Structures are given as structure tokens and as C-alpha cells.
Amino acid sequence: MIEYSHSKVVSVAQAIDLYQRSTLGERRPVDRPDIFAGMLDNASLLLTAWHGETLVGIARTLTDFTYVAYLADLAVDTAYQQQGIGKQLINETRLRLKPECMIVLLAAPKAHQYYEQLGFESNPRGWMLRGS
């Protein structure tokens, strides 16, 4: 049984452990707990999935709740994938946004088809300016 929450506290150690157990750990600074603390503390919306006391999924969003929401991270433990957890985390996110609010994201190459199956539209006009 998976429990979804928007209020359960997630420690930096729990988050890093989950990212390492998901494919997202390859592209996030799992060796920088200070950065992870900021990622968690400054998210506008943090939805989590739990199997008992184990964090198995997270959706981390930056948003104004009305016009646009940037789904910065969607991570699900690889042992729990293919069970609809990611889809449910996105649904839980949508429930907390205004109906007209769009969700945007940058998909990892491996996840391109996943988001397409969920109804996301690909947009070739995305740009990034990386920090130092």
C-alpha cells in the first residue's frame, strides 16, 4: 500500500537515498547535501509517496499555482516503478494547482516516452542556462 502526502517531512538524507535508488540520481547533486536542503526547502510543492516508513517517490515542483508549474523532479525508486506511482504523484500535484495551470518539465532522454504517454506535449523551444 502506497501512501501519498504533501505534508510529511522529508529529510535531506531520505531524499538523497531515494534519488540514488531512482534513475534521477545520475543527474542530481547527490554528493551535495547542502544543495539538496535548498532543493527541498525552496520547492513550492513537494509531494511524496511512502511504503510504510520508506520514501519511494517524490514530485518536486516550483510554481505560482495559477499559470505555470515547473515539475523539477519526479523520482521513483526503481524497485517501485511500473506501479503508477509517478503518474499518481503528477495527479496529486495537479490537484493542488488551479485547473488552468500548465505543468512544464525537462525530461531525461529515457523518460521522453513516459511523459508522452501521460499526455504531455513535447516542445522543442526549451532552453537552459547552466550555473557555474
N, C-alpha and C positions, 0 to 999 in steps of 0.2 A: 504494500500500500504506500503510495507516494503522497506526501502532504505538501501543499503549496502555500507559501507565506510571503507577505510583503512587510512583515514586522519583526520576524525572527532575526536576532542579531547574528551576523556572520563575522567571525574573527578573520584577521589577515591570514593566519596560518590555515584556517579551513578553506579560505578562498584559494590560496596558492596550491594547496593539496588538490582541490577539485580541478583547477586549471591544468595541473600536471597529469591528472587522470583523464583529461579530455584532450582533444587534438588542439585546442586553443593555447595550451601551454607552450607550444612551439613558437608562438608569435606574441607572447606577452612577457613582461619582465618578471618572471617568477623568481629571479635571483635578487629582486629589489623590493623587500617588504615595505620600505618607505613609500615607494610609488604605488604599491597595491593598497596601502592605507588610504592614500589620496583618491584612488580609483573608487574605493568603497564609500568613503566619507562624502565625496562630492557628486555621487550619482544622484540624479533627480528621482529615480525609481529603481529599486532593487527587488526583484522577485526571485524567490528561491524554491528549490524542490528538495525534499528531505525523505530519506528512507530511514525511519527511526531517528537516530541522532546523527546520521551521516548525510552531509551535504552532497547531493548527486546532480544538481543543476542550478544554474544561475542565469538570469537575464538582467543585464546592467544597462540602464537607459539614461540618456541626457535629453531633457525635453522642456518645452514650455507648456505641455499638456493640451494645447489648443490647436496649433498649426502643424508642428513637426516634432517628431521624437526620433532621436538617433539611437538605435539599438547598438550600443558599442560592443557588447559581448553577449553571446549566447553560448554557454558551455554546459555540456552534459557529460558526465563520467562515461567513458567508452563502454564500461560493463552494463550501463543502463540505457544505452542508445537503442533506437528502433522500438521504443515503447511509447512514443508520443509525448515524452517529457518536454522536449524543445518546443513542440507545437503548443503544448499547454502553457508553457512559460510565455510564449508570444500572446496567446489568448488572454492570459492573466494581465499582461502588460496593456493590451488593448482595452480591457475593462476599466482601466484607470485613466484612460485618455478620453478626450472629447471624441465623439463619433467621427467627426471630420478630420481628426488629426492623422497625418500620414506617418508611417514608420519608414525610416531610411536606414541603410546599413552598408557596410563594406563586407562582402562575403569572401571568405577564403576560397581559393580555387576548388578545393574538394567539396565545398558546400554550395556551389553555384546551383546545381540541380535541386538540392534540398529546398532552397528558398523559392525557386520557381514552382515547385510542387505545392508550396503553401500559398501561392497566389501573388508573390512579389514579382514586380516587373524589373527587368534588367535595364539599367540606364548607363550608357557609355559616356556620359558627360561628368562623371565624378572626378574630383581632383584631390590631391593630398599635398600638403607642405609639411614635411617631416621636421621635428625638433632636432636639436643637436645631440 
